Amino acid sequence: MRYPHIPWLPLLFYPALPVAAAVGLLLWREWPPALTLIVPFVPWVMALIGAAICLMYQRSQTMALMLCVLVATAVWPTLARQAPWALGPALAWWSLIYTINALWSERSSMLLDMAARIALMAAGAAVIALIGKEGLIDVFGTLALQGKLARLGVPVEALVALLATGLTLTLLLLRYGRPQQAGQWLGFVCMAWALPRGAEHPIELALMSAAALTALCISLAHEGFHMAFRDELTGLPGRRALNERLQRMGRVYTLAMADVDHFKVFNDTHGHDVGDQVLRMVASQLRRVPGGGHAYRYGGEEFTLIFPGKTAAESMPHLESVRRAIEAYQMRLRDKPARPKADQVGQRRRGGARGGRSSRPLRVTVSIGVAERGDALRAPDAVIKAADQALYKAKDSGRNQVCAYGARRRSGGN
């Protein structure tokens, strides 16, 4: 299922599973005694698993966030017993550290980056310890929550920090829409719920911290999956995803290879930036192919379309439809000297005269070769090779057309 207008929504599904499981356990009133003994050790197990995944992917940011969760889980009960006056400032500092780590991009080696992040965490803890009980009371004693907010039992400085962090992480999720942001957001929600109650409900704190660590692990694994199976430029599934899909196809399917015509000319004439725009435009049109087709980026300017359960004859009208859509799409290029520096001026020009007087239309076409899986073409490699042969035939016959493997007639518009 696609979510073109809310691209981040599917990213919450997999990390939300451990959170839903943790909430379900909290609502389950009759716990077996063995489960109560096991739960406090679960965050440590998940932290070890998460550390291994972070080392595998060289992700110091996620490891630092996991460390924030684990340290809070370990320290909070002791802090509540020995220094209850520090719970509010400590929660505010934890929230601030979580935000900094979420915003702090990875720019150096993992070892140096982790050392800097740990030093920042230790500096905050040292500041709270040096100021001491009396100093913190003097600073925050004049601030107090009134009315319904006071019933939350969260000091005002901690509440402000939690709300600011929640807003920041929500904006990051909406802005970037990556699995990493989804895991960070869900991990924070779990801890923001559990930490204020952690002194009185240590089992709940352990359970929610385990859910937060699991959400971070799953989001990191999900992002690794996207990096391996998703093409970054076009957003389409990549060649590895295509190979995986072909291994699970049934007896009947049609495969089409599509290639952008004269793509080298686009790059040589207009530059690689325009070439990237062409690839993104073609990918967006192929993604909308009707008839139940699925688009993949095969490599370079070449794409693959698969129609499960359809013959070549049934797939040809849908391929013709997408070929015509690409041909009819008008890309307009403006000369660099004529481009306005101010965005508002550019918007007025585009709104007043379609593309502006200085814009030049750019025509893009594709050639498509089609092959159907059958008795003569059983293996996926054989179907791909046959579709490639049909693609070469389309190129040799004048481009901008759809050719089927073994067919004498061709369809197209050139």
C-alpha positions as CSV (number, residue, x, y, z in Angstrom):
1,M,0.0,0.0,0.0
2,R,1.3,3.4,-0.9
3,Y,1.0,6.6,1.1
4,P,1.9,9.4,-1.4
5,H,0.7,12.2,0.9
6,I,1.9,10.8,4.2
7,P,5.2,9.0,3.4
8,W,6.2,8.7,7.1
9,L,3.1,6.8,8.2
10,P,4.1,3.3,7.1
11,L,7.5,3.8,8.8
12,L,5.7,3.8,12.2
13,F,4.2,0.3,11.7
14,Y,7.2,-1.9,12.5
15,P,8.7,0.1,15.3
16,A,5.2,0.4,16.9
17,L,4.9,-3.3,17.2
18,P,7.1,-3.6,20.4
19,V,5.4,-0.5,21.8
20,A,2.0,-2.1,21.3
21,A,3.2,-5.3,22.9
22,A,4.5,-3.5,25.9
23,V,1.3,-1.6,26.4
24,G,-0.6,-4.9,26.1
25,L,1.5,-6.4,28.9
26,L,1.0,-3.3,31.1
27,L,-2.8,-3.8,30.7
28,W,-2.5,-7.5,31.5
29,R,-3.3,-7.6,35.2
30,E,-2.3,-11.2,36.0
31,W,1.4,-11.6,35.3
32,P,3.1,-14.9,35.9
33,P,5.8,-14.5,38.6
34,A,8.5,-15.6,36.2
35,L,7.7,-12.7,33.9
36,T,8.1,-10.2,36.7
37,L,11.6,-11.5,37.3
38,I,12.6,-11.5,33.6
39,V,11.4,-8.0,32.6
40,P,14.1,-6.0,34.4
41,F,16.8,-7.8,32.3
42,V,15.1,-7.3,29.0
43,P,16.4,-3.8,28.4
44,W,19.9,-5.0,28.8
45,V,19.4,-7.8,26.3
46,M,17.9,-5.4,23.8
47,A,20.7,-2.9,24.4
48,L,23.3,-5.6,23.5
49,I,21.4,-6.5,20.4
50,G,21.0,-2.8,19.5
51,A,24.7,-2.2,20.0
52,A,25.6,-5.1,17.7
53,I,23.3,-3.6,15.0
54,C,24.7,-0.1,15.5
55,L,28.3,-1.5,15.1
56,M,27.3,-3.3,12.0
57,Y,25.8,-0.2,10.4
58,Q,28.3,2.2,12.0
59,R,25.5,4.3,13.6
60,S,26.8,6.2,16.6
61,Q,23.6,8.4,16.8
62,T,21.3,5.4,17.4
63,M,23.8,3.9,19.8
64,A,23.9,7.2,21.8
65,L,20.1,7.2,22.0
66,M,20.0,3.6,23.2
67,L,22.6,4.6,25.8
68,C,20.3,7.4,26.9
69,V,17.5,5.0,27.4
70,L,19.6,2.4,29.2
71,V,21.3,4.9,31.6
72,A,17.9,6.4,32.5
73,T,16.5,2.9,33.2
74,A,19.4,1.9,35.4
75,V,19.8,5.2,37.3
76,W,16.2,6.3,37.8
77,P,15.2,4.0,40.7
78,T,18.4,4.8,42.6
79,L,18.0,8.5,41.9
80,A,14.5,8.4,43.2
81,R,15.6,6.9,46.5
82,Q,18.7,8.9,47.2
83,A,18.2,12.3,45.5
84,P,14.5,12.9,44.7
85,W,15.2,16.6,44.4
86,A,17.1,15.9,41.2
87,L,14.4,14.0,39.3
88,G,13.0,17.1,37.6
89,P,16.3,18.5,36.5
90,A,17.5,15.1,35.5
91,L,14.4,14.4,33.4
92,A,14.8,17.8,31.7
93,W,18.5,17.1,31.0
94,W,17.7,13.6,29.7
95,S,15.1,15.1,27.3
96,L,17.6,17.7,26.2
97,I,20.3,15.1,25.6
98,Y,17.9,12.9,23.6
99,T,17.1,15.9,21.4
100,I,20.7,16.8,20.9
101,N,21.6,13.2,19.9
102,A,18.6,13.1,17.5
103,L,19.7,16.3,15.8
104,W,23.5,15.6,15.9
105,S,24.4,14.1,12.6
106,E,27.2,11.6,12.3
107,R,30.2,13.4,10.8
108,S,33.3,11.7,12.1
109,S,34.4,8.2,12.9
110,M,32.1,6.2,15.1
111,L,34.6,6.0,18.0
112,L,35.2,9.8,18.1
113,D,31.6,10.6,17.7
114,M,30.5,8.3,20.5
115,A,33.2,9.7,22.8
116,A,31.9,13.2,22.1
117,R,28.3,12.2,22.8
118,I,29.2,10.4,26.0
119,A,31.3,13.4,27.2
120,L,28.2,15.6,26.7
121,M,26.0,13.2,28.7
122,A,28.6,13.1,31.5
123,A,28.9,16.9,31.6
124,G,25.2,17.3,32.2
125,A,25.2,14.8,35.0
126,A,28.2,16.5,36.5
127,V,26.5,19.9,36.4
128,I,23.4,18.6,38.2
129,A,25.6,17.0,40.9
130,L,27.7,20.1,41.4
131,I,24.8,22.5,41.7
132,G,23.4,20.2,44.3
133,K,20.1,20.0,46.1
134,E,19.9,23.6,47.5
135,G,21.0,25.2,44.2
136,L,18.4,23.4,42.2
137,I,15.6,24.2,44.7
138,D,16.6,27.9,44.4
139,V,16.5,27.8,40.6
140,F,13.2,25.9,40.2
141,G,11.5,26.6,43.5
142,T,9.6,29.6,42.2
143,L,8.2,27.7,39.2
144,A,5.1,25.6,39.9
145,L,2.4,24.0,37.8
146,Q,-1.2,24.9,38.5
147,G,-4.5,23.2,37.9
148,K,-4.7,20.0,35.8
149,L,-1.0,20.2,34.9
150,A,-0.1,19.8,38.5
151,R,-1.8,16.4,38.6
152,L,0.7,15.0,36.2
153,G,3.3,15.0,38.9
154,V,6.0,16.3,36.5
155,P,8.1,19.3,37.5
156,V,7.6,22.3,35.3
157,E,11.2,22.3,33.9
158,A,10.9,18.6,32.9
159,L,7.4,19.1,31.4
160,V,8.7,22.0,29.2
161,A,11.7,19.9,28.1
162,L,9.6,16.9,27.3
163,L,7.1,18.9,25.2
164,A,10.0,20.7,23.3
165,T,11.6,17.3,22.6
166,G,8.4,15.8,21.5
167,L,7.7,18.7,19.1
168,T,11.2,18.5,17.7
169,L,11.1,14.8,17.0
170,T,7.7,15.1,15.4
171,L,8.9,17.8,13.1
172,L,11.9,15.7,12.2
173,L,9.6,12.7,11.4
174,L,7.3,14.9,9.2
175,R,10.3,16.5,7.5
176,Y,12.5,13.6,6.7
177,G,10.1,10.6,7.0
178,R,12.9,8.0,7.5
179,P,12.7,4.8,9.6
180,Q,15.4,6.3,11.9
181,Q,13.1,9.3,12.8
182,A,10.2,6.9,13.4
183,G,12.2,4.9,15.9
184,Q,13.5,7.9,17.7
185,W,10.0,9.4,18.0
186,L,8.5,6.1,19.4
187,G,11.5,5.6,21.7
188,F,11.0,9.0,23.2
189,V,7.2,8.5,23.6
190,C,7.8,5.3,25.6
191,M,10.4,6.9,27.9
192,A,8.4,10.2,28.3
193,W,5.5,8.0,29.5
194,A,7.5,5.8,31.8
195,L,10.2,8.0,33.4
196,P,7.9,10.3,35.4
197,R,6.4,7.1,36.9
198,G,9.6,5.1,37.0
199,A,10.3,5.7,40.7
200,E,7.0,4.1,41.7
201,H,6.6,1.6,38.9
202,P,10.1,0.1,38.1
203,I,8.6,-2.8,36.2
204,E,6.7,-0.4,33.9
205,L,9.9,1.6,33.4
206,A,11.8,-1.6,32.4
207,L,9.1,-2.7,30.1
208,M,8.7,0.6,28.3
209,S,12.5,1.1,28.0
210,A,12.7,-2.4,26.4
211,A,10.0,-1.3,24.0
212,A,11.9,1.9,23.2
213,L,15.2,0.0,22.6
214,T,13.4,-2.5,20.4
215,A,11.8,0.3,18.4
216,L,15.2,1.9,17.8
217,C,16.6,-1.5,16.8
218,I,13.8,-2.2,14.4
219,S,13.9,1.3,12.8
220,L,17.7,0.8,12.2
221,A,17.1,-2.6,10.6
222,H,14.3,-1.1,8.6
223,E,16.5,1.7,7.4
224,G,19.2,-0.9,6.5
225,F,16.6,-2.7,4.4
226,H,15.7,0.5,2.6
227,M,19.3,1.2,1.9
228,A,19.8,-2.3,0.4
229,F,16.5,-2.7,-1.5
230,R,15.4,0.9,-2.3
231,D,17.0,3.2,-4.9
232,E,17.8,6.5,-3.2
233,L,17.4,8.7,-6.3
234,T,14.1,7.6,-7.6
235,G,12.5,5.9,-4.5
236,L,11.7,2.8,-6.5
237,P,12.8,-0.7,-5.3
238,G,16.2,-1.5,-6.6
239,R,17.7,-4.5,-8.5
240,R,18.2,-6.6,-5.4
241,A,14.5,-6.2,-4.6
242,L,13.7,-7.2,-8.2
243,N,15.7,-10.4,-7.9
244,E,14.0,-11.2,-4.6
245,R,10.6,-10.7,-6.2
246,L,11.4,-12.8,-9.2
247,Q,12.2,-15.8,-7.1
248,R,8.7,-15.7,-5.7
249,M,6.7,-15.2,-8.9
250,G,4.2,-17.7,-10.2
251,R,4.0,-19.5,-13.5
252,V,2.4,-16.6,-15.4
253,Y,3.9,-13.1,-15.4
254,T,5.2,-10.5,-17.8
255,L,8.4,-8.5,-17.5
256,A,9.2,-5.3,-19.3
257,M,12.6,-3.5,-19.6
258,A,12.3,0.3,-20.1
259,D,15.1,2.5,-21.1
260,V,15.3,6.3,-21.4
261,D,16.0,7.3,-25.0
262,H,19.1,9.4,-25.6
263,F,19.8,9.7,-21.9
264,K,23.5,10.3,-22.5
265,V,22.6,13.3,-24.6
266,F,20.6,14.7,-21.6
267,N,23.6,14.4,-19.3
268,D,26.1,15.8,-21.9
269,T,23.9,18.7,-22.9
270,H,22.2,19.7,-19.7
271,G,24.3,18.2,-16.9
272,H,23.8,15.4,-14.4
273,D,21.4,17.4,-12.3
274,V,18.9,17.5,-15.2
275,G,19.6,13.8,-15.9
276,D,18.6,13.0,-12.3
277,Q,15.4,15.0,-12.8
278,V,14.7,13.0,-15.9
279,L,15.2,9.7,-14.0
280,R,12.9,10.9,-11.2
281,M,10.2,11.9,-13.6
282,V,10.3,8.6,-15.5
283,A,10.3,6.7,-12.2
284,S,7.2,8.7,-11.0
285,Q,5.3,7.8,-14.2
286,L,6.4,4.2,-14.1
287,R,5.2,3.9,-10.5
288,R,1.7,4.8,-11.7
289,V,1.6,2.1,-14.3
290,P,-1.9,0.6,-14.4
291,G,-2.8,-3.1,-14.6
292,G,-1.2,-4.1,-11.3
293,G,2.3,-3.5,-12.6
294,H,5.3,-3.0,-10.2
295,A,8.2,-0.7,-11.2
296,Y,11.9,-1.2,-10.2
297,R,15.1,0.6,-11.1
298,Y,17.3,-1.9,-12.8
299,G,20.4,0.3,-13.1
300,G,21.4,3.6,-14.8
301,E,18.6,4.8,-17.0
302,E,17.0,1.3,-17.2
303,F,13.9,0.3,-15.4
304,T,11.9,-2.9,-15.0
305,L,8.2,-3.5,-14.8
306,I,6.6,-6.7,-13.6
307,F,2.9,-7.7,-14.2
308,P,2.2,-10.7,-12.0
309,G,-0.5,-13.1,-13.4
310,K,-0.7,-11.3,-16.7
311,T,0.4,-12.3,-20.2
312,A,2.3,-10.1,-22.6
313,A,-0.9,-9.3,-24.5
314,E,-2.7,-8.2,-21.4
315,S,0.2,-6.1,-20.3
316,M,0.9,-4.3,-23.6
317,P,-2.0,-1.7,-23.2
318,H,-0.8,-0.7,-19.8
319,L,2.8,-0.3,-21.0
320,E,1.5,1.8,-24.0
321,S,-0.4,3.9,-21.5
322,V,2.7,4.7,-19.4
323,R,4.8,5.2,-22.5
324,R,2.4,7.9,-23.8
325,A,2.3,9.5,-20.3
326,I,6.1,9.9,-20.3
327,E,6.0,11.2,-23.9
328,A,3.3,13.8,-23.0
329,Y,5.0,15.0,-19.9
330,Q,6.6,18.4,-20.4
331,M,9.8,19.2,-18.5
332,R,10.8,22.8,-18.8
333,L,14.3,24.1,-18.3
334,R,15.2,27.7,-17.7
335,D,18.4,29.4,-18.6
336,K,20.5,30.0,-15.5
337,P,21.0,33.7,-16.1
338,A,17.3,34.2,-16.4
339,R,16.5,32.4,-13.1
340,P,15.3,34.9,-10.4
341,K,17.2,34.9,-7.2
342,A,14.1,35.4,-5.1
343,D,11.7,32.5,-4.7
344,Q,8.6,34.7,-4.7
345,V,9.6,36.3,-8.1
346,G,10.1,32.8,-9.5
347,Q,6.7,31.7,-8.3
348,R,5.0,34.7,-9.8
349,R,6.7,34.1,-13.2
350,R,5.7,30.4,-13.2
351,G,2.2,31.3,-12.3
352,G,1.8,34.1,-14.8
353,A,3.4,32.5,-17.9
354,R,3.7,28.8,-18.0
355,G,7.3,28.2,-17.1
356,G,8.3,31.7,-18.1
357,R,9.5,33.1,-21.4
358,S,13.0,31.8,-20.9
359,S,12.0,28.2,-20.2
360,R,12.6,25.5,-22.8
361,P,10.6,22.4,-23.2
362,L,12.4,19.1,-22.8
363,R,10.9,16.0,-24.4
364,V,11.6,12.6,-22.8
365,T,10.7,9.3,-24.3
366,V,11.3,5.7,-23.4
367,S,11.7,2.4,-25.3
368,I,10.2,-0.7,-23.7
369,G,10.9,-4.4,-24.4
370,V,8.4,-7.0,-23.2
371,A,8.8,-10.8,-22.5
372,E,6.4,-13.3,-21.0
373,R,7.3,-16.2,-18.8
374,G,6.5,-19.4,-20.6
375,D,7.7,-22.9,-21.5
376,A,10.6,-21.5,-23.5
377,L,11.5,-18.9,-20.9
378,R,11.2,-20.5,-17.5
379,A,14.0,-19.0,-15.5
380,P,13.8,-15.3,-14.4
381,D,17.2,-14.6,-16.1
382,A,15.9,-15.9,-19.3
383,V,12.9,-13.7,-19.2
384,I,15.1,-10.6,-18.4
385,K,17.4,-11.5,-21.3
386,A,14.4,-11.9,-23.7
387,A,13.0,-8.5,-22.5
388,D,16.4,-7.0,-23.2
389,Q,16.4,-8.3,-26.7
390,A,13.0,-6.8,-27.3
391,L,14.3,-3.5,-25.9
392,Y,17.2,-3.5,-28.3
393,K,14.7,-4.1,-31.1
394,A,12.7,-1.1,-30.0
395,K,15.8,1.0,-29.9
396,D,16.9,-0.2,-33.4
397,S,13.4,0.4,-34.8
398,G,13.4,4.1,-33.9
399,R,12.9,4.3,-30.1
400,N,9.8,5.6,-28.2
401,Q,7.9,2.3,-28.7
402,V,6.9,-0.9,-27.0
403,C,8.2,-4.2,-28.6
404,A,7.3,-7.7,-27.5
405,Y,9.8,-10.6,-27.6
406,G,9.3,-12.7,-30.7
407,A,6.6,-10.3,-32.2
408,R,6.8,-9.0,-35.7
409,R,4.7,-5.9,-35.1
410,R,5.6,-3.2,-32.8
411,S,3.5,-0.6,-31.0
412,G,4.7,2.9,-30.5
413,G,4.6,6.5,-31.5
414,N,7.6,7.6,-33.5
